[in-house]
């Protein structure tokens, strides 16, 4: 209900000395675990105007309640009512009725006697139809019948000509009565989550409509006649089967929000650029191969989401979107960004996850208001040096398994062009191979999947002359090293499978650490560390031991295989192998030797 609930009880002090009786106009018994209406209410039947019985366990309404003929607002949502008694007809002054979240199956026909009703909230009830008498509530301005079982509306529903808000979400409606064109004052119409296969033609005649929800139906096309709704500001057509958008949609010149997510659109009409007042455009999860150049005409656009499409490029005109604040183009096939994107200087959030980007234009440094930038799962080899101008950048994602939002960047010279660039251990990013994402549920091979996952986590640098080789000691013959941050979900699943075999205490740092003696306090520095939420680079073991205590010895219950024990961190569930022979800890699961060792552990 739109009216804010008033105080629990509005009491006027007893005026006994003046011969006047006590007056109570508002009573609130909400959330009192009542199983029946309190009898003391009936003492104020001549003065009571508002009664709240929300969220109780009331199963029926007594006849005495309907003697409160001064009642203007009756609120009874979230109870156990199974019917609305016919005696409600005696509440001739009733203006607001809330019976939502009950088990009421129908309205009594004589509800037509409540001619003063202006607001009816009856959502979440198993109501299958409306009686003819309901259409005689000529003063009704707001009607909420969401999540019911309505299959149709009365033919003369248009008699409710004063309706401004009509919500019929989550029903079984397939058509609308022709008389609905008489709802000339209707401003909000919610028909989402119904069974419409076509947009009702009668909607084009509701000229004052400002908000229209048709999401989650079975619409296949949007007729041009919808463009006649000149006052429409909000249009939700998401989660349908729309393949085309008529060019006449440009007639909705007042449109501010257009939601077309999760459809089957292959292109947008050029006329979409005529929606000059558009501030939000969502076309994610479609089949778009390109965006029209006219999109640059949407000078007031603040949010653009074109994720999960088949875009290979962005139009240069995107640089004209000077009001843009949020831009998402995840999961497309973008190989580069237009240089003009640097003109979108008001963008604060930009997500380009899972594309084929190999480089970023220097002009991206002009987007000085950027705070969040997602570049994970691309093919980037470095970042332009102009990134140093992004002083407000608070979160930067460069790969799927990064544990911190923003990581330090260092300056280096490009090996070929000698141009100054920014890089760190996350670069270069490995190209994505389609075969890595193919799976067959009928012939799933866990070992093969694990090997493919390991390959995706391996970074191949441009200046490597030969493939990495491992010697007998397990050291990698390469100057650059990277210990990838583990996938938390993968580790969680692995830990569960060996939980009965692992010990409780081990060090939280991921990497290789020196461990010469078990009995004395350890103060050695971490040699190679991948960031976790509990440690930082070069964190001393003495400081970190406060999490686990100083005893880092062999724990009871650990299984021994080839001089190794499998240990588990109690805070991060990180599996680590302790080598009894070399007296050190090594990260598990991130090379072939450890994978084989892990498989042998499980078989013990």
C-alpha positions as CSV (number, residue, x, y, z in Angstrom):
1,X,0.0,0.0,0.0
2,X,1.2,3.5,-0.8
3,X,-0.1,5.1,2.3
4,X,2.4,5.0,5.2
5,X,1.2,3.2,8.2
6,X,0.3,5.5,11.0
7,X,0.9,5.0,14.7
8,X,-0.3,1.9,16.6
9,X,-3.2,3.7,18.0
10,X,-4.4,7.3,17.7
11,X,-6.0,8.1,21.0
12,X,-7.8,11.3,22.0
13,X,-7.6,11.6,25.9
14,X,-10.8,10.9,27.8
15,X,-12.8,14.0,28.2
16,X,-14.9,12.7,31.2
17,X,-14.9,16.1,32.9
18,X,-16.6,17.6,29.8
19,X,-19.0,14.7,29.3
20,X,-17.4,13.5,26.1
21,X,-16.5,9.9,25.4
22,X,-13.1,8.5,24.4
23,X,-12.4,8.5,20.7
24,X,-10.2,6.0,18.9
25,X,-9.8,6.3,15.1
26,X,-6.8,4.0,14.4
27,X,-6.0,0.5,15.7
28,X,-3.0,-1.6,14.7
29,X,-2.8,-5.3,15.7
30,X,-0.2,-6.3,13.1
31,X,2.2,-9.1,13.9
32,X,0.4,-10.1,17.1
33,X,-0.1,-13.8,16.3
34,X,-3.8,-13.4,16.5
35,X,-6.1,-16.2,15.5
36,X,-9.3,-14.1,15.6
37,X,-10.2,-10.5,15.5
38,X,-10.0,-8.9,19.0
39,X,-13.4,-8.2,20.5
40,X,-12.4,-4.9,22.0
41,X,-12.3,-3.5,18.5
42,X,-16.1,-3.5,18.4
43,X,-16.2,-1.0,21.3
44,X,-15.1,1.6,18.9
45,X,-17.3,0.7,15.9
46,X,-18.7,4.3,15.6
47,X,-15.3,6.0,15.6
48,X,-12.8,3.5,14.1
49,X,-11.5,4.6,10.7
50,X,-8.4,2.5,10.2
51,X,-7.8,-1.1,11.3
52,X,-4.5,-3.0,10.7
53,X,-4.5,-6.8,11.2
54,X,-1.4,-7.6,9.1
55,X,0.5,-10.8,9.5
56,X,-1.6,-12.8,11.9
57,X,-3.3,-16.2,11.7
58,X,-6.9,-15.0,11.4
59,X,-9.1,-17.5,9.4
60,X,-12.4,-15.7,9.4
61,X,-13.9,-12.3,9.9
62,X,-16.7,-11.9,12.5
63,X,-20.0,-10.2,11.5
64,X,-19.5,-7.6,14.2
65,X,-16.5,-6.2,12.3
66,X,-18.7,-5.0,9.5
67,X,-20.7,-2.9,11.9
68,X,-17.8,-0.5,12.0
69,X,-19.4,1.6,9.3
70,X,-17.0,4.5,9.7
71,X,-14.1,2.3,8.6
72,X,-12.2,3.8,5.7
73,X,-9.1,1.6,5.6
74,X,-9.1,-2.2,6.3
75,X,-5.7,-3.9,6.1
76,X,-5.5,-7.7,6.5
77,X,-2.6,-9.0,4.4
78,X,-0.7,-12.2,5.3
79,X,-3.5,-14.1,7.2
80,X,-5.3,-17.3,6.7
81,X,-8.6,-16.0,5.3
82,X,-10.3,-18.3,2.8
83,X,-13.2,-16.0,1.9
84,X,-14.4,-12.5,2.0
85,X,-17.9,-12.4,3.7
86,X,-20.8,-10.8,1.9
87,X,-21.3,-8.5,4.9
88,X,-18.5,-6.4,3.6
89,X,-21.2,-4.6,1.6
90,X,-22.1,-2.7,4.8
91,X,-18.7,-0.9,4.8
92,X,-20.1,1.9,2.6
93,X,-17.3,4.3,3.6
94,X,-14.4,2.0,2.9
95,X,-11.7,3.5,0.6
96,X,-8.8,1.1,0.9
97,X,-8.9,-2.7,1.2
98,X,-5.8,-4.9,1.5
99,X,-6.4,-8.7,1.6
100,X,-3.2,-9.8,-0.1
101,X,-1.4,-13.0,0.8
102,X,-4.4,-15.0,1.9
103,X,-6.4,-17.9,0.5
104,X,-9.4,-16.0,-0.9
105,X,-10.7,-17.5,-4.1
106,X,-13.3,-14.9,-5.1
107,X,-14.8,-11.5,-4.3
108,X,-18.5,-11.5,-3.3
109,X,-20.6,-9.9,-6.0
110,X,-22.1,-7.4,-3.5
111,X,-18.7,-5.8,-3.1
112,X,-20.2,-3.3,-5.6
113,X,-21.9,-1.7,-2.6
114,X,-18.5,-0.4,-1.4
115,X,-18.7,2.4,-3.9
116,X,-16.1,4.5,-2.2
117,X,-13.3,2.0,-2.7
118,X,-10.3,3.6,-4.4
119,X,-7.5,1.1,-3.6
120,X,-7.8,-2.7,-3.7
121,X,-4.7,-4.9,-3.0
122,X,-5.6,-8.6,-3.5
123,X,-2.3,-10.0,-4.8
124,X,-1.2,-13.5,-3.9
125,X,-4.6,-15.1,-3.7
126,X,-6.1,-18.0,-5.7
127,X,-8.6,-15.7,-7.4
128,X,-9.8,-17.2,-10.7
129,X,-12.2,-14.5,-11.9
130,X,-13.7,-11.2,-11.0
131,X,-17.5,-10.9,-10.5
132,X,-19.5,-8.5,-12.6
133,X,-20.2,-6.5,-9.5
134,X,-16.5,-5.7,-9.2
135,X,-16.7,-3.5,-12.4
136,X,-19.2,-1.2,-10.6
137,X,-16.4,0.1,-8.3
138,X,-16.3,3.3,-10.4
139,X,-14.1,5.2,-8.0
140,X,-11.3,2.6,-8.1
141,X,-7.9,4.2,-8.9
142,X,-5.5,1.4,-7.9
143,X,-6.0,-2.3,-8.4
144,X,-3.3,-4.9,-7.5
145,X,-4.0,-8.5,-8.5
146,X,-0.5,-9.9,-8.9
147,X,0.2,-13.6,-8.5
148,X,-3.4,-14.8,-8.8
149,X,-5.1,-17.3,-11.1
150,X,-6.9,-15.0,-13.4
151,X,-7.4,-16.3,-17.0
152,X,-9.5,-13.3,-18.2
153,X,-11.0,-10.0,-17.2
154,X,-14.7,-9.1,-17.4
155,X,-15.8,-7.8,-20.8
156,X,-17.0,-4.5,-19.2
157,X,-13.7,-4.0,-17.2
158,X,-13.4,-0.7,-19.0
159,X,-16.0,0.7,-16.7
160,X,-13.3,1.3,-14.2
161,X,-12.4,4.5,-16.0
162,X,-10.6,6.1,-13.1
163,X,-8.0,3.5,-12.8
164,X,-4.4,4.9,-12.7
165,X,-2.5,1.8,-11.6
166,X,-3.4,-1.7,-12.8
167,X,-1.0,-4.6,-11.8
168,X,-1.9,-8.1,-13.1
169,X,1.6,-9.7,-13.0
170,X,1.9,-13.5,-12.7
171,X,-1.5,-14.6,-13.9
172,X,-2.7,-16.7,-16.9
173,X,-3.9,-13.9,-19.1
174,X,-3.8,-14.3,-22.8
175,X,-6.0,-11.5,-24.0
176,X,-7.3,-8.1,-22.8
177,X,-10.9,-7.0,-23.2
178,X,-11.5,-4.4,-25.8
179,X,-13.2,-2.2,-23.3
180,X,-9.9,-1.5,-21.7
181,X,-9.4,1.4,-24.1
182,X,-11.8,3.3,-21.9
183,X,-9.1,3.4,-19.1
184,X,-8.1,6.9,-20.3
185,X,-6.4,7.8,-17.0
186,X,-4.3,4.6,-16.7
187,X,-0.6,5.4,-16.2
188,X,0.9,2.1,-15.0
189,X,0.0,-1.3,-16.5
190,X,1.9,-4.5,-15.4
191,X,1.1,-7.6,-17.5
192,X,4.5,-9.3,-16.9
193,X,4.7,-13.1,-16.4
194,X,1.5,-13.9,-18.2
195,X,0.8,-15.9,-21.4
196,X,0.5,-13.3,-24.1
197,X,1.8,-14.3,-27.5
198,X,1.1,-10.9,-29.1
199,X,0.9,-7.4,-27.7
200,X,-2.8,-6.6,-27.2
201,X,-3.8,-4.2,-29.9
202,X,-6.0,-2.3,-27.5
203,X,-3.0,-1.0,-25.6
204,X,-2.2,1.5,-28.4
205,X,-5.4,3.4,-27.4
206,X,-4.3,4.0,-23.8
207,X,-2.6,7.3,-24.7
208,X,-1.8,8.4,-21.1
209,X,0.2,5.2,-20.3
210,X,3.6,6.0,-18.8
211,X,4.8,2.5,-17.6
212,X,4.2,-0.8,-19.3
213,X,5.5,-4.2,-18.3
214,X,5.2,-7.1,-20.7
215,X,8.2,-9.0,-19.6
216,X,8.3,-12.8,-19.3
217,X,5.6,-13.6,-21.8
218,X,5.8,-15.3,-25.2
219,X,5.9,-12.2,-27.5
220,X,7.6,-12.7,-30.8
221,X,7.4,-9.2,-32.2
222,X,6.6,-5.7,-31.2
223,X,4.1,-3.9,-33.4
224,X,4.7,-0.4,-34.6
225,X,1.4,0.6,-33.2
226,X,3.1,0.7,-29.8
227,X,4.8,3.8,-31.0
228,X,1.6,5.6,-30.6
229,X,2.1,5.7,-26.8
230,X,3.7,9.2,-26.8
231,X,3.7,9.5,-23.0
232,X,5.4,6.1,-22.3
233,X,8.5,6.4,-20.1
234,X,9.2,2.9,-19.1
235,X,8.9,-0.2,-21.3
236,X,9.9,-3.7,-20.1
237,X,9.9,-6.4,-22.9
238,X,12.6,-8.6,-21.4
239,X,12.4,-12.4,-21.4
240,X,10.3,-12.9,-24.5
241,X,11.0,-14.4,-27.9
242,X,11.2,-11.1,-29.8
243,X,13.1,-11.3,-33.0
244,X,12.4,-7.9,-34.5
245,X,11.7,-4.4,-33.1
246,X,9.5,-2.3,-35.4
247,X,11.1,1.0,-36.6
248,X,8.0,2.9,-35.4
249,X,9.1,2.3,-31.8
250,X,10.7,5.7,-32.3
251,X,7.3,7.1,-31.7
252,X,7.7,6.6,-28.0
253,X,9.5,9.9,-27.8
254,X,9.2,10.2,-24.0
255,X,10.8,6.8,-23.4
256,X,13.5,6.8,-20.7
257,X,13.9,3.1,-19.9
258,X,13.9,0.4,-22.6
259,X,14.5,-3.2,-21.4
260,X,14.9,-5.8,-24.1
261,X,17.1,-8.4,-22.3
262,X,16.8,-12.1,-23.0
263,X,15.2,-12.1,-26.4
264,X,16.2,-13.2,-29.9
265,X,17.0,-9.8,-31.4
266,X,19.5,-9.9,-34.3
267,X,19.6,-6.2,-34.9
268,X,18.2,-2.9,-33.6
269,X,16.5,-0.5,-35.9
270,X,18.3,2.7,-36.8
271,X,15.3,4.7,-35.5
272,X,16.3,3.8,-32.0
273,X,18.5,6.8,-32.1
274,X,15.4,9.0,-32.2
275,X,14.6,8.1,-28.6
276,X,16.3,11.2,-27.4
277,X,15.2,10.9,-23.7
278,X,16.4,7.4,-23.3
279,X,18.6,7.0,-20.1
280,X,18.7,3.1,-19.8
281,X,19.0,0.6,-22.7
282,X,19.4,-3.1,-21.9
283,X,19.8,-5.4,-24.8
284,X,21.8,-8.1,-23.1
285,X,21.3,-11.8,-23.8
286,X,20.2,-11.5,-27.5
287,X,21.8,-12.4,-30.8
288,X,23.0,-8.9,-31.9
289,X,25.9,-8.9,-34.3
290,X,26.3,-5.1,-34.3
291,X,24.9,-1.9,-32.7
292,X,23.5,0.8,-35.0
293,X,25.6,3.9,-35.5
294,X,22.6,6.0,-34.5
295,X,23.1,4.9,-30.9
296,X,25.4,7.8,-30.6
297,X,22.4,10.1,-30.8
298,X,21.2,8.9,-27.4
299,X,22.9,11.9,-25.7
300,X,21.1,11.3,-22.3
301,X,21.9,7.6,-22.1
302,X,23.4,6.7,-18.7
303,X,23.3,2.9,-18.8
304,X,24.0,0.6,-21.7
305,X,24.1,-3.2,-21.4
306,X,24.9,-5.2,-24.5
307,X,26.4,-8.3,-22.8
308,X,25.9,-11.8,-24.0
309,X,25.5,-11.1,-27.7
310,X,27.6,-11.7,-30.8
311,X,29.2,-8.3,-31.2
312,X,32.5,-8.2,-33.0
313,X,33.0,-4.4,-32.8
314,X,31.4,-1.3,-31.3
315,X,30.4,1.7,-33.4
316,X,32.7,4.7,-33.2
317,X,29.7,6.8,-32.4
318,X,29.7,5.3,-28.9
319,X,32.0,8.2,-28.1
320,X,29.1,10.6,-28.3
321,X,27.5,9.1,-25.2
322,X,28.8,11.8,-22.9
323,X,26.2,11.0,-20.2
324,X,27.1,7.3,-20.1
325,X,27.9,6.1,-16.5
326,X,27.6,2.3,-16.8
327,X,28.7,0.3,-19.8
328,X,28.7,-3.6,-20.0
329,X,29.6,-5.6,-23.0
330,X,30.6,-9.0,-21.4
331,X,30.7,-12.2,-23.3
332,X,30.9,-10.9,-26.9
333,X,33.6,-11.3,-29.6
334,X,35.1,-7.8,-29.3
335,X,38.8,-7.8,-30.5
336,X,39.3,-4.1,-30.0
337,X,37.6,-1.0,-28.7
338,X,37.1,2.1,-30.8
339,X,39.4,5.0,-29.8
340,X,36.4,7.2,-29.4
341,X,35.4,5.4,-26.3
342,X,37.8,7.6,-24.4
343,X,35.2,10.4,-24.9
344,X,32.8,8.7,-22.5
345,X,34.4,10.5,-19.7
346,X,31.6,10.1,-17.2
347,X,31.7,6.3,-17.2
348,X,32.3,4.9,-13.7
349,X,31.7,1.2,-14.3
350,X,32.8,-0.6,-17.4
351,X,32.7,-4.4,-17.8
352,X,34.3,-6.1,-20.9
353,X,34.7,-9.6,-19.5
354,X,35.0,-12.6,-21.8
355,X,35.9,-11.0,-25.1
356,X,38.9,-11.3,-27.4
357,X,40.6,-8.0,-26.6
358,X,44.3,-8.1,-27.3
359,X,45.0,-4.4,-26.5
360,X,43.3,-1.3,-25.2
361,X,43.5,2.1,-26.9
362,X,45.5,4.8,-25.2
363,X,42.4,7.0,-25.1
364,X,41.0,4.8,-22.3
365,X,43.1,7.0,-20.0
366,X,40.7,9.8,-20.7
367,X,38.0,8.0,-18.8
368,X,39.2,9.5,-15.5
369,X,36.0,8.8,-13.6
370,X,36.4,5.0,-13.9
371,X,36.1,3.3,-10.6
372,X,35.4,-0.3,-11.6
373,X,36.9,-2.0,-14.7
374,X,36.5,-5.7,-15.5
375,X,38.8,-7.0,-18.2
376,X,39.0,-10.7,-17.1
377,X,39.0,-13.5,-19.6
378,X,40.5,-11.6,-22.6
379,X,43.8,-11.8,-24.5
380,X,45.4,-8.7,-23.2
381,X,49.2,-8.7,-23.1
382,X,49.6,-5.4,-21.2
383,X,47.8,-2.2,-20.3
384,X,48.4,1.2,-21.9
385,X,50.6,3.5,-19.9
386,X,47.7,6.0,-19.8
387,X,46.1,3.8,-17.2
388,X,48.2,5.8,-14.7
389,X,45.7,8.7,-15.2
390,X,42.8,6.6,-13.8
391,X,43.2,8.0,-10.3
392,X,39.7,7.0,-9.1
393,X,40.1,3.3,-10.2
394,X,39.1,1.2,-7.2
395,X,38.5,-2.2,-8.7
396,X,40.4,-3.8,-11.6
397,X,39.8,-7.4,-12.7
398,X,42.3,-9.0,-15.0
399,X,41.5,-12.7,-14.8
400,X,38.9,-15.1,-13.5
401,X,40.9,-16.2,-10.5
402,X,42.1,-12.9,-9.1
403,X,41.6,-12.6,-5.4
404,X,41.8,-8.9,-4.9
405,X,39.9,-6.2,-6.8
406,X,43.0,-4.0,-7.5
407,X,46.6,-5.2,-7.8
408,X,49.8,-3.3,-8.2
409,X,51.0,-2.5,-11.7
410,X,54.6,-1.9,-12.8
411,X,56.2,-0.1,-15.7
412,X,58.0,-2.0,-18.4
413,X,59.1,-1.5,-22.0
414,X,57.3,-3.6,-24.7
415,X,59.9,-6.1,-26.0
416,X,59.1,-5.2,-29.6
417,X,58.0,-1.6,-29.8
418,X,59.9,-0.4,-26.7
419,X,56.8,1.5,-25.8
420,X,56.2,2.1,-22.1
421,X,53.4,-0.2,-20.8
422,X,51.9,-1.4,-17.5
423,X,52.0,-5.0,-16.5
424,X,52.2,-7.4,-13.6
425,X,52.0,-11.2,-13.0
426,X,48.6,-11.4,-14.5
427,X,49.9,-10.6,-18.0
428,X,49.8,-11.7,-20.8
429,X,46.4,-13.3,-20.6
430,X,46.1,-16.6,-22.3
431,X,43.8,-16.8,-25.3
432,X,40.6,-18.7,-24.8
433,X,40.0,-21.8,-26.8
434,X,36.5,-22.9,-27.6
435,X,37.4,-26.6,-27.0
436,X,38.1,-25.7,-23.4
437,X,34.5,-25.0,-22.9
438,X,33.0,-28.0,-24.6
439,X,31.7,-30.8,-22.4
440,X,29.7,-33.9,-22.8
441,X,27.6,-34.8,-19.8
442,X,27.4,-38.4,-20.8
443,X,31.1,-38.9,-21.0
444,X,32.6,-36.6,-18.4
445,X,36.2,-37.3,-17.6
446,X,37.3,-35.6,-14.4
447,X,41.0,-36.2,-15.1
448,X,40.8,-34.6,-18.5
449,X,38.8,-31.7,-17.2
450,X,41.4,-31.1,-14.5
451,X,44.2,-31.1,-17.1
452,X,42.3,-28.6,-19.3
453,X,41.7,-26.4,-16.3
454,X,45.4,-26.4,-15.4
455,X,46.2,-25.4,-19.0
456,X,43.9,-22.4,-18.8
457,X,45.6,-21.2,-15.7
458,X,49.0,-21.3,-17.3
459,X,50.4,-18.0,-18.5
460,X,52.4,-18.0,-21.8
461,X,54.6,-15.0,-22.2
462,X,55.5,-13.5,-25.6
463,X,59.2,-13.6,-25.1
464,X,59.4,-17.3,-24.0
465,X,61.7,-19.0,-26.5
466,X,60.7,-22.5,-25.6
467,X,58.1,-24.5,-23.7
468,X,58.5,-24.7,-19.9
469,X,60.3,-27.8,-18.7
470,X,60.5,-29.2,-15.3
471,X,63.6,-30.8,-13.9
472,X,63.7,-33.7,-11.4
473,X,63.6,-31.2,-8.4
474,X,60.3,-29.8,-9.7
475,X,61.8,-26.3,-10.4
476,X,60.6,-24.6,-13.5
477,X,63.3,-23.5,-16.0
478,X,62.1,-20.0,-16.6
479,X,62.9,-16.5,-15.4
480,X,59.3,-15.4,-14.9
481,X,57.2,-17.3,-12.3
482,X,53.6,-17.1,-11.5
483,X,51.6,-19.0,-8.9
484,X,48.0,-18.5,-9.9
485,X,45.4,-17.6,-7.3
486,X,43.2,-20.7,-6.9
487,X,39.6,-20.9,-7.9
488,X,37.8,-20.8,-4.5
489,X,34.8,-22.9,-5.7
490,X,37.1,-25.6,-7.2
491,X,39.2,-25.8,-4.1
492,X,36.1,-26.0,-2.0
493,X,34.8,-29.0,-3.9
494,X,38.3,-30.7,-3.8
495,X,38.6,-30.2,-0.1
496,X,35.2,-31.9,0.5
497,X,36.3,-35.0,-1.4
498,X,39.4,-35.5,0.8
499,X,38.1,-34.0,4.0
500,X,38.4,-37.2,5.9
501,X,42.1,-37.5,5.0
502,X,43.4,-34.0,5.7
503,X,44.7,-32.4,8.9
504,X,43.5,-29.2,10.5
505,X,46.5,-26.9,10.8
506,X,48.8,-25.6,8.2
507,X,50.1,-22.3,7.0
508,X,47.7,-20.0,5.1
509,X,50.2,-18.6,2.6
510,X,50.0,-20.0,-1.0
511,X,53.4,-20.7,-2.4
512,X,56.7,-22.3,-1.3
513,X,58.1,-21.4,2.1
514,X,61.3,-22.4,3.9
515,X,60.8,-24.8,6.8
516,X,64.2,-25.9,8.2
517,X,63.2,-26.7,11.7
518,X,60.0,-27.7,13.3
519,X,60.8,-26.8,16.9
520,X,62.0,-23.2,16.7
521,X,60.0,-20.1,15.9
522,X,60.0,-19.4,12.1
523,X,60.9,-16.0,10.8
524,X,61.7,-16.8,7.2
525,X,60.2,-14.7,4.4
526,X,57.8,-16.1,1.9
527,X,59.7,-16.6,-1.4
528,X,56.9,-16.6,-3.9
529,X,53.4,-15.6,-2.8
530,X,50.1,-15.3,-4.5
531,X,47.7,-12.9,-2.8
532,X,45.0,-14.3,-0.5
533,X,42.6,-12.5,1.7
534,X,44.8,-13.3,4.8
535,X,48.3,-12.4,3.6
536,X,50.4,-9.9,1.7
537,X,53.6,-10.2,-0.3
538,X,56.7,-10.9,1.9
539,X,54.6,-11.5,5.0
540,X,56.8,-13.2,7.6
541,X,55.9,-16.5,9.0
542,X,56.1,-15.1,12.5
543,X,53.3,-12.7,11.8
544,X,51.2,-15.2,10.0
545,X,51.6,-17.8,12.8
546,X,49.2,-15.8,14.9
547,X,46.4,-17.4,12.8
548,X,47.5,-20.9,13.5
549,X,50.0,-21.0,16.4
550,X,53.7,-21.6,16.0
551,X,53.6,-25.4,15.8
552,X,53.8,-26.1,12.1
553,X,54.8,-29.7,12.6
554,X,53.4,-32.8,11.0
555,X,49.8,-33.1,11.9
556,X,48.1,-36.2,13.1
557,X,45.8,-37.9,10.6
558,X,47.6,-36.7,7.5
559,X,48.1,-39.4,4.9
560,X,51.7,-40.1,3.7
561,X,52.5,-40.8,0.1
562,X,56.1,-40.4,-1.2
563,X,57.2,-38.4,1.9
564,X,54.3,-36.0,1.5
565,X,51.5,-35.1,3.9
566,X,48.3,-33.5,2.7
567,X,47.4,-30.5,4.9
568,X,44.4,-28.1,4.9
569,X,44.1,-24.5,6.1
570,X,41.1,-24.1,8.5
571,X,40.5,-20.6,7.3
572,X,40.7,-20.9,3.6
573,X,40.4,-24.7,3.0
574,X,43.6,-24.4,1.0
575,X,45.2,-27.8,0.4
576,X,49.0,-27.7,0.8
577,X,51.5,-30.6,0.6
578,X,54.2,-30.9,3.3
579,X,57.3,-32.6,2.0
580,X,58.9,-34.4,4.9
581,X,62.1,-35.0,3.0
582,X,62.8,-31.4,1.8
583,X,61.2,-29.8,4.8
584,X,59.0,-27.4,2.9
585,X,55.4,-26.7,2.0
586,X,54.3,-26.6,-1.6
587,X,51.0,-25.5,-3.3
588,X,48.7,-28.3,-4.2
589,X,47.0,-29.0,-7.5
590,X,48.8,-26.5,-9.7
591,X,51.2,-28.7,-11.6
592,X,51.1,-32.2,-13.0
593,X,53.2,-33.6,-10.3
594,X,50.9,-32.4,-7.5
595,X,47.8,-33.5,-9.4
596,X,49.2,-37.0,-9.7
597,X,50.1,-36.9,-6.0
598,X,46.6,-35.7,-5.1
599,X,45.1,-38.6,-7.0
600,X,47.3,-41.0,-5.2
601,X,46.3,-39.4,-1.9
602,X,42.6,-40.1,-2.6
603,X,43.3,-43.7,-3.3
604,X,45.1,-44.2,0.1
